[in-house]
Amino acid sequence: MKQILRLILCGALGWINPVAANDTAQVFTLDVDDNGELAPLTDGLLILRHLFGFTGSALIEGAVGENSKRTDASAIDAHLTANRSAMDIDGDGEVRPLTDGLLILRHLFGFAGNALIDGAVGASAERGTSAVVVAQLQTLMDTDGDGILDSDEDQPPVIALIGEASITLVEGDDYFDPGATALDPEDGGLTRQIDVFGLDALATAVPGRYIIRYEVADSAGNATALERVVIVTPKVQSLSVLAALPAADSPVNLLSAPFEVIGAFDAGIDYASCENDGGAGCPNINWKLVSDSERGVVLEVSHSGAGKLAGLYLKTGPAGPVDLSAYGRGTLEFDVKVTSGDPSIKMKVDCVYPCTSGDFVLADASPDVWVSYVVEVDDLVAKGLELRSIDTGIVIWAAEFTNTVFQLDNVRWRANVEGPGDTANQLDPPGTGWVNPNPIAGFEAPVSYPGYSLAWSDEFIGDVLNTEDWNLEVNGDGGGNNELQFYRAENAYLREGLLIIEAREESFAGRDYTSARLTTQDKFEFTYGRIDIRAAMPTGQGVWPALWMLGANFPEVGWPQSGEIDIVELLGQEDDRVYGTVHWQNEGNKAQYPNTGAGGKKLSGGENYHAQYHVFSLVWQETQLEWFVDGVSYLKFDITDNANLAAFRKAFFLIFNVAVGGNWPGSPDQSTRFPQRMLVDYVRVYQASGD
């Protein structure tokens, strides 16, 4: 692999200034009169008198040597006062004449052992033995007068690493060694004398663990060494989406396969798209090539001043979505430079519609400066991104989307060196290897009813769910019932004229189960009629399928004010009984009918709702709700003129889902087998014909 091995020592030289032995910083020693000698009747006496409070001539009379450099009483007093804390020999936090002063005097007279410490160690002393007291005194003595404390004599140099003690790099990356510093008490700075070993091994390094060793010796031959660990990891997989070029004649030249489309969505055209046209078809966003002094030819994106949301996307080509599971636990990285307008930026990543990561707000870019952004792929997955079906490398826009111009470069996905880990789905996608379980044919509903005409239906014919009628939810919010699943679009699919909603045991976005939830909200909403749904239910402890409805005003008023009508629910551990229920708000309180989970429609003779198809019906009239299974009525609810029931005289939308766990069914256990599937043959809505 290519390596650049550079030992950077110049920074170390600037960090510690080398000094010669004679220039060693001044330290306090017991040589108080500074004559190069330690004597009890000069230095020791000066210290003792000072601690007793002597000043002036009383301090120095008869206690200053012939060769003293420090002879003035005030200078000696000031010197001792400034270094008073250093004379706390017994370590009790105080400096006193009959403990610390006496210990110093005895030591200078040559006392040792008990003769040194008897009666001279305070009651709260930290240093209470002769050996410890002598060691402390050594830190204040320079017996040979060479400017080096006796405690530092013949000590090895000290090496300190610059930077981290362990460095990780990827195979193929350049290695720049931060270096180290060395300082010796006698010789001063020895940084320039450090020998470095182990750099040659990194010149051809394969993934593994390497040691960089720093060694140095002082003038007395005292040596020391220190090591740094360098971990070389396997080369990281990366996928370039867009990158600057020295020259280009079209924006798409900046893209890398499998990304072949530069496009945008635009609120000005009802969120439709324009693609590979520079934004000619979008009134509020456009893009072009520009030359950047640092990068070369880059992509520049401009928002109009109309205040309309619009965003740029880099999309896969005709081959369709790509599987980026290998990038779990990795990063999505890109560089942005805002050249004018508001610096707020948002981004997301889309998988096959309606799958998406949702919007991410980025830290504001710095005007006219390239800013590098790093987004954790796991954060995208946690919001619902399905890595197996990615169809945009990135979607990005100016958050204020008004008169903002920014440049985009170096968009790339980078894998984690340790692999995708548990966040990447390990199971095959839902529907892989589909085999129709062929439930018993069971009941078939009539295709018409007197006084009714078919208003809407879905027979689920074809290969793809009709998204003009259905919304596929993507979330893991627990449904308000502490449910355990994450709803994904791909868990709902069509096979052999059936809608299949598949609940799976798999780790995804912090959840241990996945499933699907479909609604007709804002697409098909109705008031009154007959609903027939032919389906075979899943089974197993903790599995909770439901075919139900919410009031269309749910986004505005919330639940239960919106009203809820459960056409059919089933607990997987009780797969021979289904329930019909209605929920509403009663004088500010939540209300439901029936008031408990009792009742419902229970099959007899060992039959269940899993092994064969049944038709679940609701007849909704202005004054009554009536529930049926296979054409047989089993529950009625009167809609009176009570104002609390007004919700049931307004439009509702359909919801189909399979929850896992939650307040009612409880969690799955070892008896539950996954995947579990709800098979829906058709849904038909009839309304009064007026005949």
PyMOL commands that set and color helices and strands:
alter all, ss='L'
color gray80, all
select helices_A, chain A and resi 10-15+21-23+40-52+56-60+73-82+84-87+97-109+113-117+130-138+150-152+191-193+199-202+251-254+267-269+325-327+377-382+387-389+421-423+478-480+489-491+554-557+572-574+643-649
alter helices_A, ss='H'
color red, helices_A
select strands_A, chain A and resi 6-7+158-161+166-170+176-177+180-184+188-189+195-197+208-217+223-233+238-242+259-266+272-275+285-292+296-303+310-316+331-340+345-348+360-361+371-376+392-398+405-414+452-458+471-472+485-487+492-495+498-508+511-515+517-519+525-526+529-536+543-551+564-570+577-586+589-593+601-602+614-620+624-629+632-638+652-660+676-688
alter strands_A, ss='S'
color yellow, strands_A
deselect
rebuild
show_as cartoon
